[in-house]
């Protein structure tokens, strides 16, 4: 997830609404624009640009953890692309999220990922010392824990670690959303958690519920749809997940709509045209990646 970047027409989100004061400084406007462009570059697989833009945002706001977690997102998305993880086949059943042998990170990318997450968590915890409900801190920590969960589940194949990080991500997101329910990107954590856990067998769901993890796939889809409709940074990612869910449930028309939107906005990413090709040629053996 070229120096000329696609500028998205984002719906106004609570990332802009609650994280800044009514008088918005030019510096903050520039930082928000840099983050928008960084995520756009990431979804277009222009990872060098995505990381460079996030670094520029870090330099503009040295106490803000969001540019740091943006860098971590770009690094993880780059690994997902290298390892061919974001493919509809992986999401074809609930167990495929964490089944199979562990994959191996590129070592330099692994180092970048950990540095970015450590920086995120350090700055966010410092902000929470000043204000226990700091929205940027809670948002960044929710994303950071979610990224660690994605790494544990999809790359390292460590299910228990993934569930622990998922619980942490949910906790930060719920704290944030209890006070700022329009902070739409935060629903990615709660939605994914409910969706994944909701797909487990009933005894497993019961045990997870005892540990504080609740699952409900229908509720998870509702929350991911909030991100897909109103999110800022994570709108495209939510649409990818929902398109794959549509495919799981044979809702081809809705999956096509989402994939065509993604392809139109991120033409440099071949994933979307490849997934559309699978819809056009369902009996083909495999679309090459």
N, C-alpha and C positions, 0 to 999 in steps of 0.2 A: 503493500500500500506511500538540454537546450536551455539557454538563459531566458528565453521568452516563455513565460509560464501562463497557463490558462488561469484567468481570474474568474473564480466562481461567483455566481449570484447566490450567496448564502441567505437563507432566511435568518432574520435577526434572532439570536439566541441569548440565553441568559449568561453565556460566557462573557458577552459584551455588556449585558444589563447589570449584573450584580458585582462584577469584578472591578469596575471602575467607578469613579465618582462622577456626579452629574457634569462637572466641568472636565472634559476629556483632554488631556494634554496631547500635543502633537507627537511626543515620544511614545505615548501609549497607543495612539492611532497607528504609528509606524510599526510598533511591535505586533499589534493584532494583524496588520497586513502581512508582515513577515511570516507569522504563524499560518495564516490562511494559505499563503503561497507555498510554505513548506509542506503542509498536508497535501495540497494539490499536486506538488511535484512527487511526493511519495506515492500517491495513487497512480500517477503516470509513470512510475518506475524510474524516475529521475532522482536517484538516491543521493548523488553528490550535491545536487541543488537543494534537496530537502534538508540535508545535514548542514549545508552552508547557511541557509536561511534561518534555521533554528539557532545556529551559533550566533548569527547577527542579532537575533531576538534576545538571546542570553546576555549579550553585551549591552543592550539597551536597558534591560531590567534585571539587574544583578541579584535581586532578592526574590525573583519570581520563579517558582518551580515548574511552571507550565512549559517554557521553552526546553527545559531539560527533559521532561517526559515526552515532549514532541520528538526530540532526538532519539530517545529510546524506541518510540513507535517506529521511526524510520528505519532504525537498525533491525528491529525484529521483522518488519515487513520485508526488508531486503533479504533476510534469511528465509522467510516464508517463500519468497519468489525463487530463491536459489534452490531450495529443497522441494519446490512444487507442492507446497502444503495447501494453499488456498485453491483447491480444486473441488468440484462438486462431488467427485467420487469419495473423498475423505468424509464428507458430511452426509453420506447416503444412509448411515445408520447411527444410532446413539453411541455405540461402543467404539466406532472408528476414531473418535476424537483422541483416544489414548491407547488404542491397541497397536500391536506391532512392535518391532524393535526400535530402540532409541536411535535418533538421528544425531549427526555430529555437526556442531557449530563450526563455522570458520573462526579460528582462534582470535584473529584481530577483531572481528565483529563481536565476538563474545566479550572481549575486553571493553569495547566501546559501549556495549549494552549495559554492562555492570557499572561503568563509570557514570553513565547518564542516569541510571536508576538511583545510584548512591547519591548523586547530586540532587536529584529530585527529592528524595526522602529527607536529606539533610535540610534543605531550604524549607520544605513543607513543615517539618517538625519545628523549626525555628519560628515560623509564622504562627503555628498553633500555640506556642508559648505566649505570644502576644495576644492572640484571640483564638479561643477554643473552637470557634465556628468559622474560621477564615475560609471563604469559599474556594479560593484558588488552591489553598493547601489541601483541603479535603478532596477536591477534584483531582489534583495531581497524584495524591496518595491512592485514590481509587483506581486511577489509570495505571499507576506503577504496579500495584498488586495484581491488577488484571493482566498486565503484560507478563508478570512473573508466572501467573497461572497458565497463560497461553504457552509460554516456554515449557513449563513443567508437563503440560498435557500433550502438546503437539510435537515437541522436539525431544525432550528428555523422557517422555512417557512415564512420568512419576505421578500416579493418580492421587495418592494421598497428599503430596505436596501441592498439586494443582487444586485440590479441594480446600486446603488450608489457605492458599492465596485467594481463592474465590471468596471464601468467607470474609477475609480481610477487606477485599475490594467492595463486597456488599456492605460491610459495616461503614466504611467511609462514605460510600455513595448514599446510603440511607440517612446518615447524619446530614449530609449536604442537602438531599432532597426534602428532608423534613422541614428545612427552613427555606430552601429555594427550590420549590417544585418545578420551576420552569428552566432549571439548569439541565437542559435536555440531554447533553452528551453523557451525563452521569448515568443515565438509564442503560447505557451499554453494559455496565457492570451488573446491575441487578437483573437486567433482561437475560444476559447470557447465563448467569448463575441459575436462574429459574428454568431456563430452557434446557440446559445440560442435565441438571439434577432431576428435572421432571421426566427425563427420558430413561431414568434408571428403573430397575425392577422395584415393585412395591416394598419388599423387605429392606432394600438398600435405601430407598427414600425415607423409610421410617427411621432407620439408624442415623441417616444424615440429619433428619429433622431433630433428633435428640441432641445432635451436635450443633444445632442452630442454623442448619442449612435447609431452606425450604425450596421445593421444586414444583413447578407448574408450567408445562410447555406453553399452554394457551396464554397465560399471563406473561411469560417470557416474550412471546411473539408480540403482544400488545406493547410491551415496553421497548422492544427493539424497533417497533413501528414508530414510536414517539421520536426515537433518534433519527430514523430514516426520513421522517416528515419535517422535523424541526431542529435537528442537531446542526452543529456548525462544523467542527473538525471531524466528527465520526459518522456523519450522515452517509458517506459512501460505503464505509465499512459495514454499517447496519444494513444497507441495501444489498451488499454482497451476501451477508448471512441470510437475509430474508429470501433472496433469490434461490439460494441453496435449499432453504426450507420449502419453498414452493415446489422445487424439483422433487424433493422427497415425497411430497404429497400429490405429485402428478398434476400440479397446477401450472401447466406449461405457459399459458397465456400471461399470467402474472409474472412468472419468472422471466419471460422474454421482455416484458416492459421494463423491468428493473435492469436487466443486462443491457438492453439497448440504451437506456439512460446513462448507464455507467460507461458504455463504449463511446457515446457521443461526447461525454464530458472528459474522458481520459483515453483518447485514441492511441496514446503511446503504450498502453497496457494491453498486451495481446490476450490476456485471460478472458476478457469479456467477449471478444469476437470468437475465441475458441469455444466458449460455453454456448454461444449462439449457434455455432456450427454443429455442436452436438444435438441441439434441438432440431436443426434442419436435416441432420443425417443420423437419426437415433440408432440405426443398425450398423453404422460404421464401427470398425473395431476400436479405434482410438484416434482422437485428434492429436497429432504430435505437438509437443511443447517445446 
